[in-house]
């Protein structure tokens, strides 16, 4: 496997794991919403984060598939994955 494909797989696996964890927390928030109203303030940012990492997982998954199968659009997908990764990194970078 080529080094760029390995990096792609690492990003895909990390994004998928983070998305799974955040989605699990969303389910827990929905279950506990009635008993703990203070959780409501954190629900919208949690949804945004979950959506961002779901997008990264989808883009990096498509890019990984394109790299593994040597599809013609693999470099476009690779560029989209790196752009999405940098954009999410900038959103979470401390100011």
HELIX and SHEET records of a PDB file:
HELIX    1   1 UNK A    3  UNK A   32  1                                  30    
HELIX    2   2 UNK A   37  UNK A   39  5                                   3    
HELIX    3   3 UNK A   40  UNK A   68  1                                  29    
HELIX    4   4 UNK A   74  UNK A   92  1                                  19    
END                                                                             
